[in-house]
Amino acid sequence: MSKQVKKNRQGFVVSNKMDKSVVVVVERKVPHKLYGKYIRQRIRYMAHDPENQCQIGDIVLIEECRPLSKRKRWLVRNIIQHAA
């Protein structure tokens, strides 16, 4: 049997007001179907931050995990860059 690969995303923290949870915005550029111009798409993910280390503006790496609550299905793996 092959092991299932977990998804990873890189984004920045926009909210840390909850206990052990953060909201991470992941931005990607996709081409428009007809015109070909690149458009920014932003997706907000709720991620589990067990030590409450993340601050607003941090760039973090999140990883897919089992459902932890109604909207939380991601886990903060590490903080790539702290906010200035």
N, C-alpha and C positions, 0 to 999 in steps of 0.2 A: 504494500500500500504506500502511496505517496503522501507526504505530509503537506497539508494545505498551507500556502504562503499567506501571511498576514499583510494587509495593506498598510502602507505608511504614507503620511502626508506631512508637509512642512507648512507652517503658517504662523501668524502672530496673534498674541493674546489680546482680546478687546474687552474682556470682563473677567474679574476674579472676585466678585462680591459674594459668591456662594462658598460654603464650606466644602473643601476638598473637590471643587469643580471649577473649571474655567471654560470660557467660550473662545474658540480658536477660529480665526477666519483664514481659509485657504483660498488663494487666488490663482487662477490659471487663465491662459490666453488660448482662445479657440478661434479658428477662422470662420467668418460668416459664410453660410452655405452658398449664397448667390454671389456676393461681392468680393469675398476673399479677405476683407479687412479683418484684422485680429481684434477680438472683443474680450474684455476682461470679465470673467465670471467669478463671483465670490460665493463661497459656501461656508456656512457657520456650523461648526461641530462643537458639541458639548464633550469635554474630556475630563477624565478623572485625574486629579492632582493630589495624591495622598498626603504629601507633606506641606501643602499650601505654599510652595516655593515660587510659583509663577507670579509675575507682576505684569501689569498692563504694558504692552509694547514689546515683551519678550518674544523672540523667535524660537519656536519649539518644534520638536518632532513628535507626532502622535502616531499611535499604532492601534489598529483594530483589535477589539477584544470582545468578550462575551457581554451581553446586556447587563449593565450595572444598575440602571434605573429606566424610567420611561423613555428618556431621550439620550442617555449616556451609553455610547457603544465604543468609545475611544479612550485610550490611556496615554498620558504624557510620558514618553520614553526618556527624553532629555531636553534640557534647555540649551539651544545652540548659541544664542547670543542674548545677553541681558540688556534690558532697556537702558538707555543713557540717562 
